[in-house]
Amino acid sequence: MSSYEPPENSDEESGHEPGPSGKEVVDSRQFSDVVGGWDRTDFILFAGVLGLPAGLLTVLIVVYLFPGLQDTAGVFVRWLLETVF
């Protein structure tokens, strides 16, 4: 019989320890940890920063997909203003 024992069955600990080493970067922050520290002003600023490009992109997509919508919207706005005022 041979005295060879495979490394995974060995009782001795391996030289490599699991976990981060000196060169590995580990970021354990989660989204809830980052957002959890925000106050009301941060949420309003975040919504504004995301809302402006989203609104602009929506306008561009609608104008591109429905080119006659501008005229229809103009007629509707004039009718609404005449009705209200």
SULKA-V789272 format. One record per pair of residues at least 6 apart in sequence whose C-alpha atoms are under 8 Angstrom apart, sorted by the first residue. I is the first residue (numbers start at 1). GAP is how many residues later the second one is. D is the distance in Angstrom with one decimal. If there is no record, write none. Layout:
I	GAP	D
I	GAP	D
This chain:
20	6	6.9
63	6	7.2
63	7	7.5
